[in-house]
Amino acid sequence: MKATARPFKRAVIIFLWLLAWQAASLAVDNSIILVGPLEVIRALWSQAAMPGFWKTIVFSFGKISLGFLLAFGTGILAGGAACRFPLLKDFLEPLMSLMKSVPVASFVILALIWVGSKNLSVFIAFLVVFPIIYINTMAGFTSTDPKLLEMARVFHMQGRKKLFYIYRPALLPYLISGCRVALGMAWKSGVAAEVIGVPNYSIGEKLYMAKIYLSTADLFAWTLVIIAISAFFEKFFLWLLSLAEAGRKSHKNRRVDPWN
């Protein structure tokens, strides 16, 4: 299939799903149970006209993004240190198992006591993303070609250059793969935490109020907002990681001498 035909095919598929959605809403004929896409668009337009709309988006985007970025940086550092020091890996293993297995709702209730509702989404996004980045970082470092590491030891390659030319190419594919999962999980868990904590000027608060007033159209409208800003952040962050991947390839094509 030609590349120009793919966007058209995707648009047709999306349009057919929207028609099915509208048909289902007409068949149900109950705005509390299900509303159609036209009602959702009208509700979204009405919400966008309110003065606190963009403030709400900025608040939730900032908090959840901060939690993700903190987990991303800390996960890489902790994963690299765990590969370097096996004792640290054994020490962190029970904590990683706990963070992966305990339900988010349990963490949210504890976090409400520890950090309050204002920073709840930061804490929860961090807890959900950290194990994913940690595990993928360890997998990336351990997948490094041992022959390259042996060559680096023989030629006394500097640690900084070893990290850039040997470990970085092995780590990036795992890191990108982990981020594809972690970015979506950060937004799902972060918004869920806001729904429970109900901090002021948050998307979770808007979802909660839509439930209270049985406003299904507003609920769908804010869900579309979550999908849009989540997709934007995911595309932007993966694009930044792809720049590092492109940089690795350009260095390889230029045949930079890592020994000098």
Backbone hydrogen bonds, N-H to C=O, Kabsch-Sander energy under -0.5 kcal/mol:
donor,donor_aa,acceptor,acceptor_aa,energy
5,A,2,K,-0.9
6,R,2,K,-0.8
8,F,4,T,-0.6
9,K,5,A,-2.4
10,R,6,R,-2.5
11,A,7,P,-2.4
12,V,8,F,-2.2
13,I,9,K,-2.2
14,I,10,R,-2.5
15,F,11,A,-2.4
16,L,12,V,-2.2
17,W,13,I,-2.0
18,L,14,I,-2.2
19,L,15,F,-2.1
20,A,16,L,-2.2
21,W,17,W,-2.4
22,Q,18,L,-2.6
23,A,19,L,-2.6
24,A,20,A,-2.3
25,S,21,W,-2.2
26,L,22,Q,-2.1
27,A,23,A,-2.1
28,V,24,A,-2.4
29,D,25,S,-2.6
34,L,30,N,-2.5
40,V,36,G,-1.8
41,I,37,P,-2.4
42,R,38,L,-2.1
43,A,39,E,-2.3
44,L,40,V,-2.6
45,W,41,I,-2.4
46,S,42,R,-2.1
47,Q,43,A,-2.3
48,A,44,L,-2.4
49,A,45,W,-1.1
50,M,47,Q,-1.4
53,F,50,M,-1.5
56,T,52,G,-2.1
57,I,53,F,-1.8
58,V,54,W,-2.6
59,F,55,K,-2.2
60,S,56,T,-2.3
61,F,57,I,-2.7
62,G,58,V,-2.5
63,K,59,F,-2.2
64,I,60,S,-2.5
65,S,61,F,-2.2
66,L,62,G,-2.0
67,G,63,K,-2.1
68,F,64,I,-2.2
69,L,65,S,-2.8
70,L,66,L,-2.5
71,A,67,G,-2.0
72,F,68,F,-2.6
73,G,69,L,-2.5
74,T,70,L,-2.5
75,G,71,A,-2.6
76,I,72,F,-1.8
77,L,73,G,-2.0
78,A,74,T,-2.9
79,G,75,G,-2.5
80,G,76,I,-2.5
81,A,77,L,-2.4
82,A,78,A,-2.3
83,C,79,G,-1.7
84,R,80,G,-1.7
85,F,81,A,-2.6
88,L,85,F,-0.9
89,K,85,F,-1.4
90,D,86,P,-2.3
91,F,87,L,-2.0
92,L,88,L,-2.2
93,E,89,K,-1.2
96,M,92,L,-2.5
97,S,93,E,-2.3
98,L,94,P,-2.2
99,M,95,L,-2.5
100,K,96,M,-1.9
101,S,97,S,-1.6
102,V,98,L,-2.4
107,F,103,P,-1.6
108,V,104,V,-2.6
109,I,105,A,-2.0
110,L,106,S,-1.9
111,A,107,F,-3.1
112,L,108,V,-2.1
113,I,109,I,-1.0
113,I,110,L,-0.6
114,W,110,L,-2.1
115,V,111,A,-3.1
116,G,111,A,-1.1
119,N,115,V,-0.5
120,L,117,S,-0.9
123,F,119,N,-1.8
124,I,120,L,-2.5
125,A,121,S,-2.3
126,F,122,V,-2.0
127,L,123,F,-2.2
128,V,124,I,-2.1
129,V,125,A,-2.2
130,F,126,F,-2.6
132,I,128,V,-0.6
133,I,129,V,-2.2
134,Y,130,F,-2.7
135,I,131,P,-2.5
136,N,132,I,-2.1
137,T,133,I,-2.4
138,M,134,Y,-2.1
139,A,135,I,-2.3
140,G,136,N,-2.3
141,F,137,T,-2.5
142,T,138,M,-2.5
143,S,139,A,-1.1
144,T,141,F,-1.3
149,L,145,D,-1.6
150,E,146,P,-2.4
151,M,147,K,-2.3
152,A,148,L,-2.3
153,R,149,L,-1.9
154,V,150,E,-2.3
155,F,151,M,-2.3
156,H,153,R,-0.9
157,M,152,A,-2.9
162,K,158,Q,-2.4
163,L,159,G,-2.2
164,F,160,R,-1.7
165,Y,161,K,-3.0
166,I,162,K,-1.8
167,Y,162,K,-2.0
168,R,163,L,-2.0
170,A,166,I,-0.9
171,L,167,Y,-2.2
172,L,168,R,-2.4
174,Y,170,A,-0.5
175,L,171,L,-2.3
176,I,172,L,-2.8
177,S,173,P,-2.1
178,G,174,Y,-2.5
179,C,175,L,-2.2
180,R,176,I,-1.6
181,V,177,S,-1.0
182,A,178,G,-2.9
183,L,179,C,-2.6
184,G,180,R,-0.7
185,M,181,V,-2.0
186,A,182,A,-2.5
187,W,183,L,-1.5
188,K,184,G,-2.3
189,S,185,M,-2.6
190,G,186,A,-2.3
191,V,187,W,-2.3
192,A,188,K,-1.9
193,A,189,S,-2.2
194,E,190,G,-1.7
195,V,191,V,-2.1
196,I,192,A,-1.6
197,G,193,A,-3.1
198,V,194,E,-3.0
202,S,199,P,-0.7
206,K,202,S,-1.5
207,L,203,I,-2.3
208,Y,204,G,-2.3
209,M,205,E,-2.5
210,A,206,K,-2.0
211,K,207,L,-1.8
212,I,208,Y,-2.2
213,Y,209,M,-2.4
214,L,211,K,-1.0
215,S,210,A,-2.7
216,T,214,L,-1.2
219,L,215,S,-2.0
220,F,216,T,-2.5
221,A,217,A,-2.4
222,W,218,D,-2.6
223,T,219,L,-1.6
224,L,220,F,-2.2
225,V,221,A,-1.7
226,I,222,W,-2.2
227,I,223,T,-2.4
228,A,224,L,-2.4
229,I,225,V,-2.6
230,S,226,I,-2.3
231,A,227,I,-2.4
232,F,228,A,-2.3
233,F,229,I,-2.3
234,E,230,S,-2.4
235,K,231,A,-2.6
236,F,232,F,-2.5
237,F,233,F,-2.7
238,L,234,E,-2.5
239,W,235,K,-1.8
240,L,236,F,-1.9
241,L,237,F,-2.0
242,S,238,L,-2.2
243,L,239,W,-1.4
244,A,240,L,-1.1
245,E,241,L,-1.8
246,A,242,S,-3.0
247,G,243,L,-2.5
248,R,244,A,-1.9
249,K,245,E,-1.9
250,S,246,A,-2.6
251,H,247,G,-2.1
252,K,248,R,-1.8
253,N,249,K,-2.6
254,R,250,S,-2.0
255,R,251,H,-0.6
255,R,252,K,-0.7
256,V,251,H,-1.6
260,N,257,D,-1.0
